[in-house]
Amino acid sequence: MESRKTILIIDDDPRNIFALSATLKAKGFDYIACSEAAEAIRVMESDQQIDMVLIDMMMPDMDGYEAIPIMKKMKGREKIPLIAVTAQAMVGDRDKCLAAGADDYISKPIDVDKLMQVMYAYMN
């Protein structure tokens, strides 16, 4: 039997964390929620199981554009899919997220069906 996947949620807005965590829980995923990128980096430095990261791009202190390249270079964590989740949905924003190292991009407000489609595309 396959183990449950653990998703790391990084978002500075507790409402977004609540919505994402409720959705993931309902879909059978485990999750870890962090309200800032530095905290998420510490989680990724631990031996905690993480199968995917959903990261908000616009956060105070360290944003997703700064955090993603750091996470992508972490030993043993290079292959974890990082999905940018952002309210920025203007022309070029998707490309900017991908250029920062995100594997994919989904805009807010989140369409749950689209989120699941993107997530399942990266699940082994």
Secondary structure, 3 states (H helix, E strand, C coil): CCCCCEEEEECCCHHHHHHHHHHHHHCCCEEEEECCHHHHHHHHHCCCCCCEEEEECCCCCCCHHHHHHHHHCCCCCCCCCEEEEECCCCCCHHHHHHHCCCCEEEECCCCHHHHHHHHHHHCC
